[in-house]
Amino acid sequence: MTKYDDASWHYGGDFPEGIPEKNSATHTGMFLNWCIEKNFVSEEFKEDAEEEIEKLRRREITGAEFIIESMDGKFSEYDLNDLGNAFAKDYYADETDFADKFSSFATDYINLFDSIAEESNFEYETFYHIEDTYENYDLMKQIIDHRFQEWTEYRNLN
């Protein structure tokens, strides 16, 4: 089984004091939210989390809240369908041929929010200080959409 991410990998290490533990899943939550919007989640996942998925779609909870509260902080291949997993294995995972040629999710995430902060003469103290908001998700969603388009061309899926 491929485990893409686990909040405990983040808050169990050099996690900064004074910010919510859910910030350990902000980045993962944004990717999961995108996967749910694109219907790239597994049938079992849809059945198990039907109510939470609807809350997410209505923007009553964020992806990070979903992962922490409903998924025990873990995001794995069991959560995605075949197409979702194929994309996640090339883009969400680090050090892949696709990431080498285009970019990885983590690199895009860091670059996006660093550039936004820089425009405001601001610098995030850490990766975990990026706010878990739908405004930020909507920005990241555009990047993921673009990478997915590149990925479909890269994999000759269109």
Secondary structure, 3 states (H helix, E strand, C coil): CCEEEEHHHHHCCCCCCCCCHHHHHHHHHHHHHHHHHCCCECHHHHHHCHHHHHHHHCCCCCHHHHHHHHCCCEEEHHHECHHHHHHHHHHCCCCCHHHHHCCCHHHHHHHHHHHHHHHCCCCCCCHHHCCCCHHHHHHHHHHHHHHHHHHHHHCCCC
